[in-house]
Amino acid sequence: MEFIQPQNVQEALRAFQKWGKKGMGVAGGTNLLPDLRAKKVSPGALIDLSRIESLSFIEAEGDEIRIGALTPIAEIAASKILQRKAPILCEAARKLGNPLVRNRATLGGNLAKASPAADTAVPLLALDACVEVQGAGSRKRRIPVDQFLRGPNQNALKPGELIRDIFFPPPKPGTKMAYRKMGLRNAMAISLVSLAVLLEISKGTCRQIRIAFGAVAPRPIRAYQTENILRGKEITPELLQACGNQAEKEISPITDIRGGAEYRRAMAATLLRRALGEALEMSP
């Protein structure tokens, strides 16, 4: 197996183009190294992206917040910009693994892994984020996170492409947000259920709503049908109950060693009702 360390994006793209499907990108290595040890993957070349400094940044300019693909999870958790503009992403980052993992893992890597329980994907879905990828010849594509995540360990990257950054519009002032994660022990555990909610309320009426779940489907998902129950309606206890009921129908959890499908289904509905109720209490 060959090991390649490009110094910039163009060198990385040339390496990906040369090796095609046999080339595998790595930055923090928190996802790839366990797979290599378990012989789940056997790339012809490892392309180490960690020295490409231009892909590590957090910035807010105009109508976009942008985060470089190689930005460490720990920097996202501590970012003042994100704490003001997108606290649900900071909260998810703080609950991802242990401090060592957060210092090594990157936002792009967490998304590219496309795990059903990917911690950062859930708030990014609620924030209506997109992924910018680049391929040979400086060709760039913008892909909504909801379309980038294809299934368990499957993403929309084509051979020869890499993730440049992730971006989303800053939520409007007064927007309510909540993030919840349930694991077997604590924040370091893989999610049993995770939830992110973004809610705009005016005089008790829902003007905008985005709901995202993790670990309850083959990939992190937006709960579009549940959102439609709320959007444009006055939020009442009865409506919150109906939302939870719809969410139970919209998700498709599995039973594994960490928890049963019906338990996950019930907890997803409960977390959603609580998050929406708390957001309503905070609204003017």
Secondary structure, DSSP 8 states (H G I E B T S, - for coil): -EEE--SSHHHHHHHHHHHGGGEEEESS-TTHHHHHHTTS---SEEEE-TT-GGG--EEEETTEEEEETT-BHHHHHH-HHHHHH-HHHHHHHHTSS-HHHHHH-BHHHHHHHT-TT-TTHHHHHHTT-EEEEE-GGG-EEEEEHHHHEEETTEES--TT-EEEEEEE----TT-EEEEEEE-SSSTTS--SEEEEEEEEEETTEEEEEEEEEESSSSS-EE-HHHHHHHTTSB--HHHHHHHHHHHHHH-----BTTB-HHHHHHHHHHHHHHHHHHHHHH--
